[in-house]
């Protein structure tokens, strides 16, 4: 790995990565690339946040409801078409599309990646 791409543990600690539960999904018609609008409940401390996610190749809307996901909650909001994305949902670029990163068992909404 090239040293220009290295980061520090202190940089990583600045990311606030939390578990949330997808509570609402809509197809994002105005997005340049196929995407869903997600409403994600991160629990009482953080609340419900919105995200745009290009995960349409691997997921149908109805299978996303109730799914726990990991998201970076301390990035600034980003305007995507007419939608304000407040959270970066984490996924892996796989051969068949983006696959969401999830806890391997149910945990509390708002739990922090440690």
C-alpha positions as CSV (number, residue, x, y, z in Angstrom):
1,X,0.0,0.0,0.0
2,X,1.2,3.5,-0.9
3,X,2.1,5.6,2.2
4,X,0.1,8.5,0.6
5,X,-3.1,6.6,1.3
6,X,-2.3,5.9,5.0
7,X,-4.4,7.4,7.7
8,X,-4.0,7.5,11.5
9,X,-6.0,5.9,14.2
10,X,-6.9,9.4,15.4
11,X,-8.4,10.1,12.0
12,X,-10.5,6.9,12.2
13,X,-11.7,7.8,15.7
14,X,-13.2,11.0,14.3
15,X,-15.8,9.0,12.4
16,X,-19.0,8.4,14.3
17,X,-20.3,5.1,12.9
18,X,-23.6,3.9,14.4
19,X,-26.2,1.2,13.9
20,X,-29.6,2.3,12.5
21,X,-32.7,0.6,11.4
22,X,-34.2,1.3,8.0
23,X,-37.8,2.5,8.6
24,X,-38.8,3.9,5.2
25,X,-37.6,3.3,1.6
26,X,-38.5,5.1,-1.7
27,X,-37.1,4.7,-5.1
28,X,-35.1,7.9,-5.9
29,X,-36.4,8.9,-9.3
30,X,-34.3,12.1,-9.6
31,X,-30.9,10.5,-8.8
32,X,-28.4,10.3,-11.7
33,X,-27.7,6.6,-10.8
34,X,-30.4,4.2,-9.6
35,X,-30.8,4.7,-5.8
36,X,-33.1,4.5,-2.9
37,X,-34.1,7.2,-0.4
38,X,-33.7,5.7,3.0
39,X,-35.0,6.9,6.4
40,X,-32.9,5.4,9.1
41,X,-33.7,5.4,12.9
42,X,-30.5,5.7,14.9
43,X,-32.3,5.7,18.3
44,X,-33.1,8.4,20.8
45,X,-29.7,10.2,20.8
46,X,-29.5,10.8,17.1
47,X,-33.0,10.2,15.8
48,X,-34.1,9.6,12.2
49,X,-31.7,10.5,9.4
50,X,-32.1,10.3,5.6
51,X,-29.6,8.8,3.2
52,X,-29.4,8.2,-0.6
53,X,-28.0,4.8,-1.3
54,X,-27.1,3.2,-4.7
55,X,-28.1,-0.3,-3.6
56,X,-30.8,-1.1,-6.1
57,X,-28.9,-3.9,-7.8
58,X,-28.7,-6.0,-4.6
59,X,-31.9,-5.0,-2.7
60,X,-35.6,-4.6,-3.3
61,X,-37.4,-1.9,-1.4
62,X,-39.5,-4.2,0.7
63,X,-36.5,-6.3,1.9
64,X,-34.8,-3.2,3.3
65,X,-37.5,-2.3,5.8
66,X,-36.4,-3.3,9.3
67,X,-32.8,-4.0,8.2
68,X,-30.0,-2.8,10.5
69,X,-27.2,-1.0,8.8
70,X,-24.1,0.9,9.7
71,X,-23.8,4.6,8.8
72,X,-21.4,7.5,9.4
73,X,-23.6,10.0,11.2
74,X,-21.1,12.9,11.5
75,X,-20.5,13.9,7.9
76,X,-22.1,17.2,6.7
77,X,-25.4,16.8,4.8
78,X,-25.1,16.5,1.1
79,X,-27.7,17.7,-1.5
80,X,-28.4,15.0,-4.1
81,X,-31.0,16.3,-6.6
82,X,-34.0,17.4,-4.5
83,X,-33.0,15.3,-1.4
84,X,-30.7,16.1,1.5
85,X,-28.6,13.0,2.4
86,X,-27.6,13.2,6.1
87,X,-25.8,9.9,6.6
88,X,-23.4,7.8,4.7
89,X,-24.6,4.2,4.7
90,X,-21.7,1.8,4.6
91,X,-21.5,-1.0,2.0
92,X,-19.0,-3.1,0.0
93,X,-18.6,-2.7,-3.7
94,X,-19.1,-6.4,-4.7
95,X,-19.3,-7.9,-8.2
96,X,-23.1,-7.8,-8.2
97,X,-23.5,-4.3,-6.7
98,X,-23.2,-2.6,-3.3
99,X,-23.8,-4.9,-0.4
100,X,-24.7,-3.3,2.9
101,X,-22.6,-3.7,6.0
102,X,-24.7,-5.0,8.9
103,X,-24.1,-6.3,12.5
104,X,-24.0,-10.1,12.5
105,X,-26.8,-10.1,15.1
106,X,-29.4,-7.6,16.2
107,X,-28.1,-4.7,18.4
108,X,-29.6,-1.5,19.8
109,X,-30.3,1.4,17.5
110,X,-27.6,4.0,17.9
111,X,-24.9,1.5,19.1
112,X,-21.5,2.8,18.1
113,X,-18.9,0.9,16.1
114,X,-16.0,0.4,18.5
